[in-house]
Amino acid sequence: MKHYALFTLAFAMALLSSAPAGAQETQFRNGPDRTGLYTNAPQFDNVALNWKFTTGGAIRSTPVIAGGKVFAGSGDHYLYCLDTDGKQLWKFEAEAGVHSSPAVANGLVYFSDRANNFYALKTADGKLQWKKQLGKTPEYEWSFDYYLSSPLIAANTIYTGSGDGNLYALDPQSGNIKWKFNAGSIIRSSPAIHNNKLFFGDCDGRMYSVSATDGKQVWMLKLNGDTMHNENYGFDRKAVIAAPAIANNIVVIGDRAGFLYGINETSGEKLWQYDYHVTWILSSVAIKDSIVVTGTSDAAFINALNLYTGKEIWRFQTQGPVWASPVIAGNVAICPSNDGVLYGLNVYTGKEVWRYSIGDKFFSSPVIAGNKLYAANDDGSLYCFTPAAAKNSDVRRVVFWMKDPPFQYFQFGVDKYVRDYFRSWGYELMDDKALATFMQQRADDHQKSVIVFATNYFPASIIGDSAHQSLILSYLKSGGKAIICGMNPSVYEVDTAKKQVTGLDFGLPKKVLGFGYNFTDTRAFNGYYPSSPTKEGIKWGLKTSYVARLGQPGAIVDIVLMRDETGKATSWVKTYGGPVGSGLIQTWIYPNTLQSVDEIRSLAEYGF
């Protein structure tokens, strides 16, 4: 029986080490070859938030899903175990921040912390099975040392790099060291395995292949950073942080010298290199067929190269560095960025399919299990998404902005910030003349559209005169959607020649927008009161409470998105018989303070 049990264990571990890329996630990058490819996952043509779980620190550990459980480390020193509905099952406190990604096998979850401790816990209850101290990490004076080497499970062995410069092979049941290989430099790169050989990089610009059986060196390749002196540049140009990915006998990895390399798996010969001109490559690549997808640091773009030649296929510009790693499901590459956005890109063309904004930086990489996509963020939260209907490409999206309006509601560049934010999301920029033409066209053809007023002003061309229906009202009645983010522009009486407000008339909205406030004097202001999202507001994407004015009885609007503490609606929708999500949306951002406007975009996109 003893021999049978040992055989069964060895057989199970062998299956694990050779699991196909579509198998349920058990370790970083979806398997031992680290390609980040999910062959059996659904194609995410768009995403919808399913749930969110918040920890006490930034999450830079990439989560792992195994046996119906989600495991994720956090900067608050805890490893968390959740069910796939986001309910916490248990948590374990480590000695330091947990920034390695876990790995799971045989009822145990393995991970390391910032203090170089390596842990094995029981997945059932989080009880400690064993703990191993893996040496001491010397001070890394070039900093930006965010990631830890993530464990690899193969051939009944745990492999992991350490800050003390060793790659360790550990017994999974006891933590005893089977062997170790000393690279002489900090190892943050997560090892990959293929054909019983391990591949990893170090922080001195070298790439290694060693035997998985005994740790004997097979080859060592000096990358471009090996001969560079950081002091000459004032920043790190040596370290290899990424995990290598292996496909068709080619090892692909990037470095802080600013290159991506294709290396012959067997000989260690450099087959090609792509020069990113200094910008770091911290992302571990994702590979599908002959396409390699990665991200760049200061250059702030994602690109795809040919696996065999290293020639660029496409490039997509982001608004921030890309340090986390992409994954691929179907024809969509899912790419997190430090601009706080999770991008879905067509893997063959690089064209944007969808985007989802969280707001804070992404250091953690996305994971797919079943029909769910998991992504963790520096805001301390783990997000779970499900596939959603593809984004409607027929919707026209516009942001209105005037260079020199008759009066300016927003101050200190807030209007420009809103303008640039929506332009970065693909919204068309229009001035007053273009806006009037656009509204008339949509009033005629009823094409779905949305207009965000970055300049909080209604130009005369869309208000018209009292003898005719205003153009903005015709637009709204034809299924249009307009979002105002401050005081309702239609209440202002403006001397356009002198460029000043001469008064407020709360009766004007009745003429311009087809509805009026309960009062036409200062009672319409209703004072400044804290306001919070309603259930419907949360459904539309509102999360944040704020102090607002112009609170109105819910009876004069159609959908209440936020209520103040007196029960009045401060953010709302006035519908005009158009499709779901259309109409006039009143919301608020502070007029003289830069702040996130992600929720404004959620309102703009709702229903589309």
N, C-alpha and C positions, 0 to 999 in steps of 0.2 A: 504493500500500500504506500509505503514511503517513497519507493522509486516511481510509482504511478503519479503521486502528488507532485514530485519534482518534475516529471515529464510534462504534466499538465501545466504547471507554472511556466516552464520554459516555452512550451508551445504557445501559451497565451501571450507571453511577452514577444515572441517572434511575430505573431499576428499583429500585435500592436506596432512593432517597429516597421512593419511593411504595409501598414494600413493605407488604403488609397486616399487621395486628396478629398474625396467626398465623404469620408467617414466623419462621425461626430468628433468635434474638437476635443483633443486630449492634451495638446501642448501647443506652444507658440507657433504661429504661422501655419496651422492646420496640418502638421505632420513633420516627419523627420527630414524631408527634403526642403522644408521652409519656403515653398513656392507661393503660399497665400492663395491657392486656387481651390475653389469649392465647386466640384464638378456636378454634384447632385443637389445643389441648393437652388431655390427658385431665383428667377431673374428679378432684381429689384428695379422695376421701371420707375418707381417712386417709393417713398416711404411715409408711414404714418406712425406717430409715437404711440407705443403700446403701454409702457410704464417707465418710471424713473425712480431710482433708488439713490439716496444721498448719504455719503459717508462724511467723516470729519476732516478729510484732507484731500489734496489733489490726487487723482488717480492716474498714474503713469504706467502702471502694470496693465498689460493687455489681459482681459478676462479669458477664462477657459470654461467650456461647458462640457460636462460629462455626467452620465447617469441621471439626467434630469435636474442637475444642479449647476449653478453658476458660481464660479470662484473668481474673486478679484481682490488684489491687494490695494492698499491706500497709503497715502503719506501720513495718515493718522496712526500708523504702526499696526493696523489690523488687517488680517486676511478675512474676507467676508464670504460666507456661503449663503446663497439665495436659492429659492426655487425659480423655475422659469416664468413665474408670474410676478417676480420681484419681491417676494416675501422673505425676510431674513430667517434663516434656519439656525445659524450660529455664527460667531465670529471669534477669532483667536488673536490675542495680542502678542506681537513679536517685539523684539528689543528696539527695532528701528523701523523706518519707513519701508514698506514692502513694494519695491519697484521692479522686481523680476516678475515675469509672468509665470503662473503656476503650470504644473503638469500633473496629470492624474493617471494612475494605473493601480489595479489590484486593491481598490478600496483605500488608497492613500493619495494625498495631494502633497506635492513637493514644491518648495519655493525658497528663495533667499531674501534677506533683508539688507539694509544699507550697512549694517555692522558686520557683514560677512558671515552671518549665521545661516545655516541651511537647515530647513525643517521638513519633517514628514508628519502629517496629521492624518487621522482617520477621517475619511470623507463623511462618515455617518454622523459624527458628533463633534468633530474638531479637536478631539483629544490628541495630545502630543504622542507620537509613536517614537520618534527620536529627533535629536538635534545635533548638528555638527558645526564646530567653528572652523571656517576655512581660511585661516591665516589673517593677516592684517594688511589693509590697503594703505599704501603710502599716499601722502598728500599729492593730489593731482593739481598742480598749480595753474594749469591752463583751463581749469574749471569747465563749465557746461557739461558736467559729469552727471547726466540725468538717469541713465539707464543701467540696469544690472544684467548680467548674462542670465538668460532663462534656461531652465533645465531641459534636457533632451532625454527621452526614454527610448531605449532600444536594447535588444539582446540582454534582457534582465539586468540592465545597468542604468544608472542615472549619470549623465554627463553634464557638467556645468563649469563655466569659467569663473574665475575669482579675482578679486582685487589684488591678491597677493602674487599674481602672475602665473598661477597654475591652472591647467585644465584638469579637473578631477573626474575620476570614474568611481562611483560610489555604489555599494550594495544597497538595493532599494529597501530591503527589510531591516537592515541594521545601521546603515550609514557608514559602515566600515569602508576605508579607502582601498580600492582594488589596485589602482595605480594613479599617478599624476604626471603630467607633462609640464615642465617649466618653460614658459616663453620668455621670461625675463622682463615682462612688462604687464601692466594691468590688462585683464581680459574682460571687456564688456560685451563683446560679440557673442551671440548665442550660437552654439555649435549646430551644424547640420551633419547628417550622416547619409552615406550612399556607398554601396558595395563594401561594407565593413570598414569604411574610412571616414574619419571625422574631419570637418573643415571649419575653420574659425580664424578671426583676425585678432591683433593685439593693438595696444595704444602707441606702439612705436613704428607703425606702418608696415607690418609684416603679415603675411597670410600663410596658414599652415594646413597641412594634411598629415594626420597621424592615424595609426592603426587603432581601431576601436577595441581590439583584443588586449593589447598590452601598452598602448600609448607610444610606440616607437614612431619616430618621425618618418614620413614617406617623402614629403618634399616641403620646402619653405620658399616662398616667393616674396622678394622685397618689392613692395609697391612704391609708387612715386614719393609717398611721404617719408619713406625710410631715409632718404638723403636730404630731406628738408630740415631746416633749423627753425623752430617756432619763433625764436628770438628775432629772426630776420623779418618776420611778418607781423609780430605782435599778437598773434593768435595761433591756435592749434592747427597745423596742417599735416599731422602725422597719424592721428588715431583712426582705427577702424572700429566703428561702433556697431554697424549693421550686422545682421545675421546673413550668412551666405545663403543663396538659393541655388538649387541644382536641378538642371533639366537637360536631357540629351547629352550627357557627359560634359556639360559646361557649368562651371561654378560662376555665379554672378554676384558681385559685391561692390559697394561704393566706399569712399573714405573721405576724411576731412581735407585731404589734399585737393579734392574737387574733381575726382575722376570716378567713373564706373568702369569695371573691368569684366571681361569675359575670359575665364581661365580654363584650360584643359584639366578636367578632373583627374586624369591618370598621371600626367607628367608635371603638372604645375606650370605649364607654358602659358604665357599671356597671349591670348588669341586676338584680342582687340581692347582698346580703351576709348572711352568717350570723355572729352575734356569739357567740364562745366565752368572753366575759367574761375577758379578759386572757390566758388560756393560749395559748401559742404554737402555731402550725400550721406545722411544719417539713416534714411529710409531703407528698410529691407525690401527688395524688389518683389513684385508679384509677376508670375510668368504664366501665360497661356499660349500654347502652341509656339509660335516664333516671336511672340510679343512680350517684351519686358517693360513693366511700368514702375516708375520710381518718382520720388519727389526731391526738390532741392531746398536748400536753406535760404540764404539771403536773396537769391535770384527769384524766389517765390514762384515756382512753376512746377507742374507735373509734366513728365514727358514719357514717351514710349520709344523704345529702341528695338531693332531687330536682334534677336538672340544670337544669330550666327555671325553678323557683321558689325554690330554696334552702331549702325546707321540710325539716325533719328527718323521716326515715323510721324509723330505729331507732338505738339506742345500746347499745354493749357495753363494760362496765367491765373494765379490765385492772388489774394491780397495779403498773404503772410507766408512765412517759412513753412516748409512741409518736412517735419521731422518724424512723424508717425508713418506707418507703412500701409500701403494700399492692399486691398484684397480684390479678387475677381470672382464674380458669379455670373454665369451666362455671358452676355455681351457687355456687361457693365463692370467697370473698375470703380470701386468705392474707396475714395481717397480723403482722409482727414487732413486738415490744415490748421496752422496756428492762427489763422484769421477767424477761427471758431466755427468754421463751416465744414460739413461733411458733404463732399461732392460725389455725385454719380456721373461717370463719364463713359461714353461709348468706347469700348476698349480698342476698336479698330480705327476710329476717326479722332478721338479726343473731344468730340462735341459733348457739351453738357446735356445730360439727360434730366438731372434734378439736383437740387441742393437743399440742405437742411442746416439752418444756423442755430448753434447752441450759444455762442457768444464768447466763451473762454477758449483757451488753447487746447489743441489735441496733441498730447504726447503718446497716448495709448492708441493702439491700432484696432480696427474693427474686427469682429468675429461673427461668423454665421453658424447657426445650429438649427436644424429643422427649418421652419419658415420664419425664423426671427434673426434680426441683425442686432448685434450688441456693440455699443460704442461708449467708451468712458472718457471723461473730460477733466480738465484742470479745475473745473468748478466743483469737483468732489463728487460728481454724480455719474452713475452708470445708467445709460439710456437703452431701452429696448424698442426696436422698430419692427413693424410688419410690412409686407409689400402693400403698395397702394396703387390706385389707378394712375396711369401715365399722365404727366403734366400736359395740359391742353395747350398745344403750340399755336392754336388759332386765336388765343386771347391777346389783345393788344394791351401792353402795360406802359404807362406814361408817368413821368414825374414832371410837374409844372414848376418852373422857376423863372423869375424875372431878375435881370441884372440891377435895374433901378426902378423898383415899384414906387407908386405914389406914397406909400408908407410901409414901414417894415415892422412887422409884429415880432419876428425873431431877431435876436441880437447876438453879437460875438461869434458870428459865422455859423450859428445853428442851422440856418437855411441851407448853406452850402454843404454842411455835413449831411443833412437829410438828402439833398440833391445827389451828392457823390455816392452815398450809400446805395440808393436805389439804382443809380446808373451802373454800379458794380454788379447789380443783380440783373442787368440786361434791360432795365426800363429805358424807354425812349425819352430824351430830354426835349421839352417843348417850352417855347415862350408864349406870350399872350396871343400873337397872331396865329401861330401853329395850333394852339389850343382851341381857338374858335373854329378853325377849319376841321380839326379832328372831331370835336363835339358834333358839328353839323353832319359829318360823314357817318358817325355812329348813330346819330338820330335817324338818318336815312336808311342805313343798312342793318342796324340792330346787332352788329358784330359785338361779341363779348369784349369788354375792356374795363380798365380801372385807371383812375387818375389820382395820384397822390400830390397834394398841394404842399410842396416844399416852401414856396412863397405863400404865406397865409393871406391871400388877397384874390378877390374875384375881379378880373379886368372888366371894363365896361362892355367889351365885345361879347361877353357871355351872360351879362345881366340884361342888356337891352333897355327898353323903355316900358313905361306902365301900360302902354296900349297893346303890347304884344307879350306872348309868353316868353320868358327868358330862355336863352339857348341852353343853359345848364339844366333847367327844368325839363326841356324837351329831351335832352340827353338822358337824364335820369329816368324819365318815363319810357324811354326806349330800351331799358335794360342796362343802362350805364351804371358805373360805380365810381363814387368820388369820396376821397378821404381828407377830412380837414383835421389838423392836429393842434389847433389853438382856438381862440375866440372865433365864433362863426363870422366869416368875412362879410356876410351879407348885412350885418347890423351896422357896419361903419358907414358914416356919411363922410365922403372924402372930397376935398378940393384938389383935383388932380393938377391944376396949374401951380398951386402953391405947395403941393405935395405934403398935405397935412390933413389929419382927421379933424373935422369940424363938429362932430357929434356922433351919438349912437341912437339908432332908431330900431327898436325891437319889433316894430311892425313890418319892416322891410322883408324879413324872411318869408312872410306870407306871399308877397308878390314875387320874390325871386325863386323860392324853393317850394312853394305850395303848402307850407305849414307855418304856424306861428307859435310864439311863446305865450304862456298864460297871461303875462303882464308885459306892458310896453314901457315900464319905467324901471327904476333901479331894483325893484323886487325880482326882476328877471335874472339878476346876477346871482341871487340866492346865497352869496357869500362863499368863502373858501373852506371846503370840508374834506377830510380824508375820505377816499373812495376805494372800493375794493371790487374785484371782478365777480360777476354773478356766475352761475353754472353755465349759462349760455356764453358769457364772455370768455370763460376758460375754454369752452368748446371752440371758440373762434381764435384762440391763441393768446389771450391776455393772461398774465401771471402776476404783474406788479401792481401794488397799491400806490396811489399818488394823491396829492391834494389838488382838487379841481373846483371849478366854479360852474355857473350856469346849470346847476342841477334842476331838472324838470320833472314834473309828475310823469310816471310811466305811460299815462294815457295818451300823451301827445306824440309819442314815438311808437315804433312797432316792435323793436327788439331792444331790451335793456342789457348792455354789456357790463356796465359798472354802476354801482349805487354808492352814494355818499352816506354818511352816518345818520342823515335825516331820512333816508329811504328814497331820495330823489335820484333820477337817472343822470349821470354825468358823462357817460360814454354810451352811445346808442346807435341804432340803425333806423333810418326812415326808409321804408320800402316803397316802391312805386309800381308794384305789380310785375317786376322783372323776375329773372331766375334767382335761385337761392344764392345768397351772398352779394347780390347787387343792391344798389340804393345809395343813400348818403350816410356816411359813417362819421360821427363826431367822436373824436378821441383827443388825447392831450399829450403833449410833451412840453417840458419846461422851456420857456422862450429864451432863456439866457444861459442854459447849462447843457453842455454836451452829454449825451446819454445814449444808451443802446436804443435803437429803433427797430429791433428785431420783431417786437410785438406788433408794430405798425405794419410791417411786411406780412405778418401772419393774418392780420385783418384784410390786407389787400389781396392776399392769395386765397382767402377762404371762399369756398364754393367753386373755385376754378381747378 
